[in-house]
Amino acid sequence: KEFPHIKVCYILAYRTLLNTEMSQNYLEDTYDDIIYPEIAEQGYPKFAIMRRNQYIIENSDVIVCYLTGQRGGALKAVKFAEKLKKKIINLV
């Protein structure tokens, strides 16, 4: 409420999270917007989270993360954000 120009969005990696009325109602009540990027459906389902993260980074001005380790998907996402010269805020 203090920053009305900032939206809180839930970006799905899997459409199945919307399969129940309860989860869809919860998401709609909790977030300003629910986005399911088409890129998440492309290719092997195992990589949907990676493709979702790519969508988030490409469509964001600032990346806020909590990166503690030196491996894994979060690190790959941050490296991708660095490559795109995004502003990164690590909360660690």
N, C-alpha and C positions, 0 to 999 in steps of 0.2 A: 504494500500500500504506500510505503514511503517512496518507492521508485516505480511509478505507474508505467514508465516506458520499458521496463524490464518484464519479460514474460517468463513464466516457469512452464517448460514444455517437457512432455514425456515422449521420448523417441523410441519406438518399438523396434526390436530386432526380429521379433516373431509375431505374426498376426494373431496367433492362437491366444495371446493374452487378452484379446477382446472377445473371446468365445463365450464367456459367461456374462450374464447381465450384471451380476454383482461386481465383477472386476471392471467392466466398462463403466458402470455408475461411479465406482470409486475413483477411477482415473479422471472421469469428467468432472467430478466434484473437487478433486485435488489439484489438477493442473489447468493452466490457461489454455493449453493446446495439446493435442495428442497427434503425433506425426508417425506415419509408417512409410519410410522412404522406399521407393520402388527398388533401389539398389540392393536392399536387404534380401529381396526375393531372388536375385540373380545368382546363379551358380549353386554350389554345394551348400546345403543348410548349415553345416558345421561352421562356415565362415560368415554367417549372418551378422554376428556381433561385430566382427572386424569391419564389415561393409557399413554397418550402422555407424560405427565410430568414425569411419572415413566421411560419411555424410555429415555428421555433427561438426567435424573439424572444418570441412570445406565450407560450411554454412554458418560459421561462428567468427566473431571478431576476436574474442578472448577465450582461451581454454583454461578452465580452473580444474586442477587435478590434485590428487593426494598420492603422490608417487614415492614409494619407499624402497622398492626393489630395483634390481638391475636387469630384470628379464620379465617376459610376459606381455600380454596384450596391451596393458596400460602404457608400458614403456614404448611399445611399437607405435601406439597412438600419439604419444608425445613427440617421438622422433618425426612422425609424419607432420605434426603441427609445426615443428621447428623447420622442416623442409619448406613448408608453405609460409614461413616467416610470420606465424601467428603469435600474438602476445600470450605467454603462458604464465600462469600463477600456480605454483606448487604450494599447497597448504601445509607441507611437512615442516 
